Amino acid sequence: MLLRVLPLLAALLLLLTGCGVDADQDTLCRKLIPAFESDPVTDVAARTDPQDKRVVRVDYRSGGQPHWVACRFAGTAMEEGRRTLTAVATDRTGWLREMRFAMLLQWARIKPPHLFAVPAAEVARPAATRWTPLLFLLQQIVNAATVACVYGLLALGYTLVYAILGQINLALGELTMLGAMQTAIAAAGLGMAGWASWPPAVLAAVLLVMGFTAVQGWTMDRLVFRRLRGVRSHTPLIVAVGLSVTYQEGVRLLHGARDWWPAPVLADRHTLFNDGAFTVTALSSQLAILMLTGGLYALLWGIMQRTAFGRAHRACTDDVAAAELVGVDVNRTVATTFAIGGGLAAAAGAVIALYYGGVNFFTGYLIGFKALAAAVVGGIGSVPGAMLGGALLGLVETFWSAYFAIAYKDIVAFGLLALFLIYRPQGLMGQPRGRGD
């Protein structure tokens, strides 16, 4: 079933490509749209100004009318100042005056250009050295680590459910969206209480969100998938798609379609290497994300290897009927698996909300399919394979965005999935199945 369904899903997503601009610049410019619009925003598309590669223009529709926001940065996508916003224009106001620009930066919680260590575009930059390409490569590895954590955490949820049931729960992507939305709300509450920069408070909020979403996963199995246990058709997959749409529309009706931009958490930037022409930097939040992901993976590994649930899960993975005959409570094991998958999906959503921002009701859709691709590439059913697949997909996507046209990054990601389905369908760490399996 997996080999028949996944190529169709991947083909449907080939048109969902990026915007042809630097991802960080695109995200930052989109973040400013709510400052100018009160109505819902649709049809958002970004492009680089052909006359000035430092300018990114985001076109959108609001209130039925077309509008745009243009952002000028201190550097292009390959230059060090690419994250430094120096000017903003709209179709209504033109380029903002200095005072309005400063107020906009304050509203968006962006540091003014003169507070950045990066020089302005008008200041001459040192010539590139022989180490500059290597440092740029190292920066992409740092950036890819965060992307890999998002895909890896959600891929773990997919692989745990598939290992025990042989079914794909596509609604896990929407649990990621729920986790991201709840984390954004929690971050806003912490900001109002003055605790947004206190790591224990942020960690407590993330754990609370994971607990809530774990209950959602348990309920999903108890009310829906348990009734479909043993069905040998595509009904569970169709039901999962229906659940996904239900979650999307429910959140859209409750919270609206506009993006949520929580305040940055642990946004201190640290210099790792510098050759005078290019600086490799990392945020405190990236280190926190790596520690959170590593801690959750280690905890899951310990649970799977050293607890009664882990033994029950492995028994059900080998043979559900035989496990039930020897006294394993299959229903409880499956429900717990769904709960763990929901918690891991929420952790991935928390990373998206606190590091990337721009959370909306559609956040989990494409992320969910990419994480599923990561699970298949790593070997769906294998816990280490899920993390390995997430790391590989994160590296491929980040490197392509850095060195080639970003508009094709999603095509490359799903193209990688297609290659694995053709030449190694069991994935990197999965076990090949016989014809009768």
C-alpha positions as CSV (number, residue, x, y, z in Angstrom):
1,M,0.0,0.0,0.0
2,L,2.8,2.4,0.9
3,L,4.5,2.0,-2.5
4,R,1.3,2.6,-4.4
5,V,0.1,5.6,-2.4
6,L,3.2,7.7,-1.7
7,P,4.2,8.3,-5.4
8,L,0.7,9.7,-6.0
9,L,1.0,12.0,-2.9
10,A,4.4,13.2,-4.0
11,A,3.2,13.9,-7.5
12,L,0.4,16.1,-6.1
13,L,2.9,18.1,-4.2
14,L,5.4,18.9,-7.0
15,L,3.7,22.2,-7.7
16,L,4.1,23.3,-4.1
17,T,7.4,25.0,-4.6
18,G,9.2,27.9,-2.9
19,C,9.3,31.6,-3.8
20,G,12.6,31.9,-5.7
21,V,14.1,34.1,-3.0
22,D,16.2,33.6,0.1
23,A,14.1,31.7,2.7
24,D,15.1,33.9,5.6
25,Q,14.5,37.2,3.7
26,D,11.1,35.9,2.5
27,T,10.1,34.9,6.0
28,L,11.2,38.2,7.5
29,C,9.3,40.3,4.8
30,R,6.1,38.2,5.2
31,K,6.3,38.9,9.0
32,L,5.7,42.6,8.3
33,I,2.4,42.2,6.4
34,P,0.1,42.1,9.5
35,A,1.5,45.6,10.4
36,F,-0.2,47.0,7.3
37,E,-3.3,44.8,7.0
38,S,-6.2,44.0,9.3
39,D,-8.1,41.8,6.9
40,P,-7.1,38.2,6.1
41,V,-4.2,37.8,3.6
42,T,-4.3,35.4,0.7
43,D,-2.3,34.6,-2.5
44,V,1.1,35.5,-1.0
45,A,4.0,35.3,-3.4
46,A,7.5,36.7,-3.1
47,R,10.2,37.5,-5.7
48,T,13.5,39.3,-5.9
49,D,13.7,42.7,-7.6
50,P,15.5,42.2,-10.9
51,Q,17.0,45.7,-10.6
52,D,18.3,45.2,-7.0
53,K,19.0,41.7,-5.7
54,R,18.9,43.1,-2.2
55,V,15.2,43.9,-2.4
56,V,12.5,41.2,-1.9
57,R,8.9,42.1,-2.9
58,V,6.0,40.1,-1.4
59,D,2.7,40.4,-3.3
60,Y,-0.6,39.5,-1.7
61,R,-4.3,40.1,-1.6
62,S,-6.2,41.6,1.3
63,G,-9.8,42.7,1.4
64,G,-10.1,41.6,-2.2
65,Q,-7.4,44.1,-3.4
66,P,-3.8,43.4,-4.5
67,H,-1.0,44.9,-2.4
68,W,2.7,44.5,-1.9
69,V,5.5,45.0,0.7
70,A,9.1,45.4,-0.4
71,C,12.1,44.8,1.9
72,R,15.6,46.0,1.3
73,F,18.4,44.0,3.0
74,A,22.0,44.8,3.6
75,G,23.1,41.9,1.4
76,T,21.9,39.4,-1.2
77,A,21.3,35.7,-0.4
78,M,25.0,34.8,-0.6
79,E,26.2,37.8,1.5
80,E,26.6,38.2,5.2
81,G,24.1,41.0,5.5
82,R,21.2,39.1,4.1
83,R,19.3,39.1,7.4
84,T,19.7,42.8,8.1
85,L,16.6,44.8,7.1
86,T,17.5,48.3,6.1
87,A,14.3,49.7,4.5
88,V,10.7,48.8,3.9
89,A,8.2,50.1,1.2
90,T,4.5,49.4,0.5
91,D,2.3,50.1,-2.4
92,R,0.4,52.7,-0.3
93,T,3.3,54.6,1.3
94,G,6.4,54.1,-0.8
95,W,9.6,53.7,1.2
96,L,8.9,54.4,4.9
97,R,10.5,57.4,6.5
98,E,13.1,56.8,9.2
99,M,10.7,57.3,12.1
100,R,8.0,55.0,10.7
101,F,10.7,52.4,9.8
102,A,12.0,52.5,13.4
103,M,8.5,52.0,14.8
104,L,7.9,49.1,12.4
105,L,11.1,47.4,13.6
106,Q,10.0,47.9,17.2
107,W,6.6,46.4,16.4
108,A,8.2,43.4,14.7
109,R,10.8,43.0,17.5
110,I,13.6,43.4,14.9
111,K,16.9,45.1,15.9
112,P,17.6,48.3,14.0
113,P,20.3,48.0,11.4
114,H,22.9,50.0,13.3
115,L,22.7,47.4,16.2
116,F,23.9,44.5,14.0
117,A,27.5,43.6,13.7
118,V,27.0,43.3,10.0
119,P,27.9,46.5,8.1
120,A,25.4,48.3,5.9
121,A,25.3,47.7,2.2
122,E,27.1,51.0,1.5
123,V,30.2,50.0,3.6
124,A,32.9,48.2,1.6
125,R,33.2,44.6,2.5
126,P,36.5,42.7,2.8
127,A,37.4,40.6,-0.2
128,A,36.5,36.9,0.1
129,T,39.3,34.6,1.2
130,R,40.0,31.0,0.3
131,W,38.1,30.0,3.5
132,T,34.9,31.9,2.6
133,P,33.3,29.0,0.6
134,L,34.1,26.6,3.4
135,L,32.6,28.9,6.0
136,F,29.5,29.3,3.9
137,L,29.2,25.5,3.6
138,L,29.6,25.3,7.4
139,Q,26.8,27.9,7.9
140,Q,24.5,25.8,5.8
141,I,25.2,22.8,8.0
142,V,24.3,24.8,11.0
143,N,21.1,25.9,9.4
144,A,20.2,22.4,8.2
145,A,20.5,21.0,11.8
146,T,17.3,22.9,12.8
147,V,15.4,21.8,9.7
148,A,16.5,18.2,10.3
149,C,15.2,18.4,13.9
150,V,11.7,19.4,12.7
151,Y,11.5,16.6,10.1
152,G,13.1,14.0,12.4
153,L,10.7,14.6,15.3
154,L,7.6,14.3,13.1
155,A,9.1,11.4,11.2
156,L,9.5,9.5,14.5
157,G,5.7,9.9,15.0
158,Y,5.0,8.5,11.5
159,T,7.4,5.5,11.9
160,L,6.1,4.5,15.4
161,V,2.5,4.2,14.1
162,Y,3.5,2.6,10.9
163,A,5.7,0.0,12.6
164,I,2.8,-1.3,14.7
165,L,-0.1,-0.9,12.4
166,G,1.3,-0.8,8.9
167,Q,-0.8,2.4,8.3
168,I,0.2,6.0,7.7
169,N,-1.5,8.6,9.9
170,L,-1.4,11.7,7.7
171,A,-3.2,13.7,10.4
172,L,0.1,13.8,12.4
173,G,1.0,16.8,10.3
174,E,-2.0,18.7,11.7
175,L,-1.0,17.8,15.2
176,T,2.3,19.6,14.4
177,M,0.2,22.6,13.4
178,L,-1.8,22.4,16.6
179,G,1.5,22.2,18.6
180,A,2.8,25.3,16.7
181,M,-0.4,27.3,17.3
182,Q,-0.5,26.5,21.0
183,T,3.2,27.3,21.4
184,A,2.7,30.6,19.7
185,I,-0.2,31.4,22.1
186,A,1.9,30.3,25.1
187,A,4.8,32.4,23.9
188,A,2.5,35.4,23.7
189,G,1.4,34.7,27.3
190,L,5.0,34.4,28.5
191,G,5.8,37.6,26.8
192,M,3.1,39.5,28.6
193,A,4.2,38.0,31.9
194,G,7.8,38.9,31.2
195,W,9.0,35.3,31.2
196,A,9.7,34.9,27.4
197,S,13.5,35.0,27.9
198,W,13.5,32.5,30.9
199,P,14.4,29.1,29.5
200,P,12.6,27.0,32.2
201,A,9.3,28.8,31.5
202,V,9.7,28.2,27.7
203,L,10.5,24.5,28.3
204,A,7.5,24.2,30.6
205,A,5.3,25.7,28.0
206,V,6.6,23.3,25.3
207,L,6.1,20.3,27.6
208,L,2.6,21.4,28.4
209,V,1.8,21.7,24.7
210,M,3.3,18.3,24.0
211,G,1.1,16.8,26.8
212,F,-2.0,18.4,25.3
213,T,-1.2,17.2,21.8
214,A,-0.4,13.7,23.1
215,V,-3.9,13.6,24.5
216,Q,-5.1,14.5,21.0
217,G,-3.2,11.6,19.5
218,W,-4.6,9.2,22.1
219,T,-8.1,10.4,21.4
220,M,-7.6,10.1,17.6
221,D,-6.9,6.4,18.0
222,R,-9.6,5.8,20.6
223,L,-12.4,7.4,18.7
224,V,-11.4,6.8,15.1
225,F,-8.6,4.4,14.2
226,R,-9.4,1.7,16.8
227,R,-12.7,1.1,15.0
228,L,-10.8,0.6,11.7
229,R,-8.3,-1.9,13.1
230,G,-7.8,-4.8,10.8
231,V,-9.4,-3.1,7.7
232,R,-7.6,-4.2,4.6
233,S,-8.5,-1.3,2.3
234,H,-7.5,2.4,1.9
235,T,-10.2,3.4,4.4
236,P,-7.8,4.3,7.3
237,L,-5.8,6.5,4.9
238,I,-8.9,8.3,3.6
239,V,-10.1,8.8,7.2
240,A,-6.7,10.3,8.1
241,V,-7.0,12.7,5.2
242,G,-10.5,13.7,6.5
243,L,-9.1,14.2,10.0
244,S,-6.4,16.4,8.6
245,V,-8.9,18.6,6.7
246,T,-11.1,18.8,9.8
247,Y,-8.2,20.0,12.0
248,Q,-7.2,22.6,9.4
249,E,-10.7,24.0,9.0
250,G,-11.4,23.9,12.7
251,V,-8.3,26.0,13.5
252,R,-9.1,28.4,10.6
253,L,-12.6,29.0,11.9
254,L,-11.4,29.4,15.5
255,H,-8.3,31.5,15.0
256,G,-8.6,32.9,11.4
257,A,-6.3,32.5,8.5
258,R,-3.7,35.1,9.3
259,D,-0.2,34.2,10.5
260,W,0.9,34.2,14.1
261,W,4.4,35.6,14.8
262,P,5.5,34.8,18.4
263,A,8.3,36.9,19.8
264,P,11.8,35.3,19.2
265,V,13.0,33.2,22.1
266,L,16.7,32.8,22.9
267,A,17.7,34.9,19.9
268,D,21.2,35.7,21.0
269,R,23.6,35.3,18.1
270,H,27.0,33.7,18.6
271,T,30.0,33.9,16.3
272,L,31.6,30.5,15.6
273,F,34.1,31.3,12.8
274,N,35.1,34.4,10.9
275,D,37.6,34.9,8.1
276,G,37.0,38.7,7.8
277,A,34.7,38.2,4.8
278,F,32.1,35.8,6.1
279,T,31.0,35.0,9.7
280,V,29.5,31.6,10.7
281,T,26.9,32.3,13.4
282,A,24.5,30.3,15.5
283,L,21.6,31.3,17.7
284,S,21.1,30.2,21.2
285,S,17.7,28.8,20.1
286,Q,19.4,26.5,17.6
287,L,21.5,24.9,20.4
288,A,18.3,24.6,22.5
289,I,16.5,22.9,19.7
290,L,19.4,20.4,19.2
291,M,19.4,19.7,22.9
292,L,15.6,19.2,23.0
293,T,15.6,16.9,20.0
294,G,18.5,14.9,21.3
295,G,16.9,14.6,24.7
296,L,13.6,13.5,23.3
297,Y,15.3,10.9,21.0
298,A,17.3,9.5,23.9
299,L,14.2,9.3,26.1
300,L,12.3,7.5,23.3
301,W,15.2,5.1,22.8
302,G,15.2,4.3,26.5
303,I,11.4,3.8,26.5
304,M,11.6,1.5,23.5
305,Q,14.5,-0.6,24.9
306,R,13.9,-0.7,28.7
307,T,10.2,-0.4,29.5
308,A,7.2,-2.7,29.3
309,F,5.7,-0.5,26.6
310,G,8.8,-0.8,24.5
311,R,8.7,-4.6,24.7
312,A,4.9,-4.6,23.9
313,H,5.5,-2.3,20.9
314,R,8.3,-4.5,19.5
315,A,6.0,-7.6,20.0
316,C,3.2,-5.9,18.1
317,T,5.6,-4.8,15.4
318,D,6.7,-8.4,14.9
319,D,3.2,-10.0,15.0
320,V,0.1,-8.3,16.4
321,A,-2.0,-11.5,16.6
322,A,0.8,-13.5,18.4
323,A,1.4,-10.6,20.8
324,E,-2.3,-10.6,21.7
325,L,-2.2,-14.3,22.3
326,V,0.6,-14.0,24.9
327,G,-1.3,-11.3,26.8
328,V,-0.1,-8.0,25.3
329,D,-2.8,-5.3,25.5
330,V,-2.7,-4.3,21.9
331,N,-5.3,-1.6,22.2
332,R,-3.4,0.1,25.0
333,T,-0.1,-0.2,23.2
334,V,-1.4,1.3,20.0
335,A,-3.1,4.2,21.9
336,T,0.1,4.9,23.7
337,T,2.0,4.9,20.4
338,F,-0.5,7.5,19.0
339,A,0.0,9.6,22.1
340,I,3.8,9.5,21.8
341,G,3.5,10.4,18.1
342,G,1.3,13.3,19.0
343,G,3.8,14.6,21.6
344,L,6.7,14.4,19.1
345,A,4.6,16.2,16.5
346,A,3.9,18.9,19.0
347,A,7.7,19.2,19.7
348,A,8.2,19.7,15.9
349,G,5.5,22.4,15.9
350,A,7.1,24.2,18.9
351,V,10.4,24.4,17.0
352,I,8.5,25.9,14.0
353,A,6.8,28.5,16.1
354,L,9.7,29.6,18.2
355,Y,12.4,29.5,15.6
356,Y,10.7,30.2,12.2
357,G,7.4,31.9,13.2
358,G,4.7,32.5,10.7
359,V,2.3,29.9,12.1
360,N,-1.1,29.4,10.5
361,F,-3.8,26.8,10.0
362,F,-1.9,25.4,7.0
363,T,1.5,25.0,8.7
364,G,1.4,21.2,9.1
365,Y,0.3,20.3,5.6
366,L,3.6,20.4,3.6
367,I,5.7,19.8,6.7
368,G,3.8,16.6,7.3
369,F,4.4,15.3,3.8
370,K,8.1,16.2,4.0
371,A,8.5,14.4,7.3
372,L,6.7,11.4,5.9
373,A,9.3,11.5,3.0
374,A,12.0,11.6,5.6
375,A,10.6,8.6,7.4
376,V,10.4,6.6,4.1
377,V,14.0,7.6,3.1
378,G,15.3,6.6,6.5
379,G,13.3,3.4,6.6
380,I,9.8,3.7,7.9
381,G,9.4,1.6,10.9
382,S,13.0,2.2,12.1
383,V,13.4,4.8,14.9
384,P,17.1,5.6,14.1
385,G,16.1,5.7,10.4
386,A,13.5,8.4,11.1
387,M,16.2,10.7,12.5
388,L,18.6,9.8,9.8
389,G,16.0,10.5,7.1
390,G,15.2,13.8,8.7
391,A,18.9,14.8,8.8
392,L,19.4,13.8,5.1
393,L,16.3,15.6,3.9
394,G,17.2,18.7,5.9
395,L,20.7,18.8,4.4
396,V,19.5,18.3,0.9
397,E,16.8,21.0,1.2
398,T,19.1,23.5,2.9
399,F,22.0,23.0,0.5
400,W,19.8,23.3,-2.5
401,S,18.3,26.5,-1.2
402,A,21.8,27.9,-0.6
403,Y,23.5,27.0,-3.8
404,F,20.7,26.7,-6.4
405,A,17.3,28.1,-7.2
406,I,15.2,27.9,-4.0
407,A,12.0,27.5,-6.1
408,Y,12.9,23.9,-6.8
409,K,13.7,22.8,-3.3
410,D,10.4,21.0,-2.7
411,I,10.8,19.2,-6.1
412,V,14.2,18.0,-5.1
413,A,12.9,16.8,-1.7
414,F,10.1,14.7,-3.2
415,G,12.4,13.7,-6.1
416,L,14.7,12.2,-3.5
417,L,11.7,10.3,-2.1
418,A,10.8,9.0,-5.6
419,L,14.4,7.7,-6.1
420,F,14.3,5.8,-2.8
421,L,10.9,4.3,-3.6
422,I,12.3,3.1,-6.9
423,Y,15.8,1.9,-6.0
424,R,15.6,1.3,-2.2
425,P,12.0,1.1,-1.1
426,Q,12.9,-0.1,2.4
427,G,14.9,3.0,3.0
428,L,18.4,3.4,4.5
429,M,17.8,1.4,7.7
430,G,14.6,-0.5,7.0
431,Q,14.4,-4.2,6.4
432,P,13.4,-5.5,3.0
433,R,10.1,-7.3,2.8
434,G,9.3,-10.5,1.0
435,R,6.7,-10.7,-1.7
436,G,4.2,-12.2,0.7
437,D,4.6,-9.5,3.4
